[in-house]
């Protein structure tokens, strides 16, 4: 079981054994696991306590106030887990799996504690205002915030000039349900599955719902209703006007676009969506420089990036 636990969670369990020996217990109880989590001081747990307006020292005082100190046991003694503590670990592993987290962390141990009814640790946390459902939502919220922050560091250009439609689809008020466009979404999936010539373009009059089809694809990816090759993909909507904005000097636009291309080449799990794709023709061009279309064309023709475009039939005939 412990191979799934990350370093922070393992340290918390090590400190739980120390707390048990300090309090004279011959087994590691739920309250010792909680004290171990507090002693380890993992930043996610610290943030959770801050959001619940609870000071860790208050928890410690309450637990230690309930325990009667007896003869101290050697800190090197091998103390077994109580049945309640074993349940906490099992619930923590289940919570991490249900949240689609790769490892079990201290925050999952905290949720596990609240799932073991009747334990001292569960009672102490409940008295401080913790409940399993709110805590679970806060753990997910912190994980998403960290993922977004990490993505911003790893993908500086795409984070600046694109919106993550798959991330928006996970939100409760994300996108409206897509009705009557199943055939179009299926066709996009078919084209994306090709080895070459795999960049679909949506043609239609303004306002007919071209962007909604791409949002529907993002929704399907989130729900897992796509073929396996699309299951891990992200759909990012590129904002061309943002890329062009503020480019006063020669080369600034090309630098931004080439930065975006580099990130797309290095991250094959990203599908980029360009609305009004005809506006790429001539975008950012100046005397002696390339426009956006000419910069993107080689990467698209070689299949180095995956792109979905949208434009009107009139603009398609005129520019493309």
Secondary structure, DSSP 8 states (H G I E B T S, - for coil): -GGGB-HHHHHHHHHHHHHHHHTT-SEE-HHHHHHHHHHHT-HHHHHHHHHTT--HHHHHHHHHHHS---S---TTS--EE-HHHHHHHHHHHHHHHHTT-SSB-HHHHHHHHHTSTT-HHHHHHHHTT--HHHHHHHHHHHHHHHHHHHHHHH-HHHHHHEEEHHHHHHSTTS-----S-HHHHHHHHHHHTSSSS---EEE--TTSSHHHHHHHHHHHHHHT-S-GGGTT-EEEEE-HHHHHTT--STTHHHHHHHHHHHHHHH-TTEEEEEETGGGGTTTT--TTS--HHHHHHHHHHTTSSEEEEEE-HHHHHHH-
